[in-house]
Amino acid sequence: MKALSFIKEDAGTFYIIDKGRNSNEKSCLWVENGHFYGMGYIDNGADIFSLDDIKSSLTSYASSHYVMQLVISFICRYPKKVVSISNKSFAYQ
């Protein structure tokens, strides 16, 4: 319920960090202003100092209602993997 209210109320900007394809990377998905922006993999050794560093590491894709349904479904199951950046704080894990 928290995840759904977050999406509905904020039309949030957030990213999701999860396991990568191997132990040397993490997967990342970015949603900006309630719309899917893109996704990709970030090497664990990459120099990540800002939100722009994360965003520039991702491949941009077209957003759609279907993709956002998948994102919402994921964050309902794994809300602790969502990092809100609506206040522009930086907390890359």
Secondary structure, 3 states (H helix, E strand, C coil): CHHHHHHHHHCCCEEEEEECCCCCEEEEEEEECCEEEEEEEEECCCCCCCHHHHHHCCEECCCCHHHHHHHHHHHHHCHHHEEECCCCCCCCC
